[in-house]
Amino acid sequence: MNKATIAAIATPLGEGGISIVRVSGNDAIDISQKISSLDLKELPARRMSLGFVVFNEARLDRALWVVMPGPNSFTGEDVVEIHCHGGLMVTELILEAVINSGARLAEPGEFSKRAFLNGKLDLAQAESIVDVIRAKTATSLRVAFRGLEGQLSDTIEENRDDLLSTLSTIEASIDYPEDVEEPNRGELRIRLESMIRELDDLIGSYQKGKSLREGYLVVIVGRPNVGKSSLLNQLAKEEKAIVTDVPGTTRDVVEVEINIGGVPVVFADTAGLRDTDDKVESIGVGKSKAYVNKADLILWVLDSSEALTSEDRQIGKILEDKAVIVVLNKQDMPSQIQVEEISSLIPSIQILPLSLTEKTGLDAFMLELEKQVGFGGVEVVEEVLITRVRHKKALEKAKDALKNAISFLSISPLDLIAIDLRMAYSALGEITGHTVKEDVIDRIFQEFCLGK
């Protein structure tokens, strides 16, 4: 890896109270010294000192300087941070001065990548940094922070240690058959089956972890003028969508994000699903169908004051293999829909009656919605959750290798069983970065922001 000294702005661009220019590398202190009015080598480590930023004999700003000698820094290298005033121009001028003094502009995620390569954190912890930054609810933040603390990493390493212990026993019995007795295959099966159950628990947590990390998409569908936009406005507690008596008012997808039970939930109000000759509306209908295909949950709004129409039945066919809750709106008017009619379209479907006009039935609706998408906040705080598909695939690869080992345990020599166990050991190491390929590492850190 290129050990050049790197620099970047570590705070968002724009006006603010302060900005931070971060410098890291073997020459970070010497390069920063060229633009500082202070003697950086004499400053107390990891403490702020007030001084000027000077370049070409001109003072650029009065700033707080922090020197963090390696290896006791985030990257494990010498790090200097310049905490300057939070203006766009002054921050860019200071970064330019650092680069002209010998540093180069950091690549996205390069500070964190150096921390990983220098053993300051493993790959799963590094990925959690992004999750902490992007967390949108207190629950998702807590789960992300536990990942940063190493909760997932510790669990993975415990399983790898168990595998390594099992492998060591097997290989010792192969290499030294006179001195080391072959392990009991029945006991070995029990041990591997226990490992598989632990991996299954982690794999099973993916959907919950993914929802916390990426958010949960709930799509509101129905034919025009049944109350879809009114439902969105009720959820948002403000007028996000236009509500009129004219069918086809919503011509594009309107989104609003709400915290439901600790989960960031995106509600999407879609154009009414119907055949139309209006070019603009037809584009909206096409978008609606695309949203339906990627939705985690669908709220199908029906007008209970009208009998089911052919349009309703067509929508029912589109939704028959989806996760759907029927919202039976306009309960303040005489009902013209039989529940049995809806159930005949999608059996065992959840039906929630309400009136958006009189605001009745909303409490039951919100409780069911939280049951569907929320995790109650507290219950996931202590759980080990996987939040990335990369982790899930690695766990599935390890599980498959262990299952293969068990299937041949009674008929194959132990040296062949050891091959599968090594594969499982290596697959788990991909999560923490012990066995991952360099191109994968590069892709992971490209997801990071420039100053991180």
Secondary structure, 3 states (H helix, E strand, C coil): CCCCCEEEECCCCCCEEEEEEEEECCCHHHHHHCCECCCHHHCCCCCEEEEEEEECCEEEEEEEEEEECCCCCCCCCCEEEEEEEECHHHHHHHHHHHHHCCCEECCCCHHHHHHHHCCCCCHHHHHHHHHHHHCCCHHHHHHHHHHHHCHHHHHHHHHHHHHHHHHHHHHHHHHCCCCCCCCCHHHHHHHHHHHHHHHHHHHHCHHHHHHHHHCEEEEEECCCCCCHHHHHHHHHCCCCCCCCCCCCCCCCCEEEEEEECCEEEEEEECCCCCCCCCHHHHHHHHHHHHHHHHCCEEEEEEECCCCCCHHHHHHHHHHCCCCEEEEEECCCCCCCCCHHHHHHHCCCCEEEECECCCCECHHHHHHHHHHHHCCCCHHHCCCCCCCCHHHHHHHHHHHHHHHHHHHCCCCCCHHHHHHHHHHHHHHHHHHHCCCCCHHHHHHHHCCCCCCC
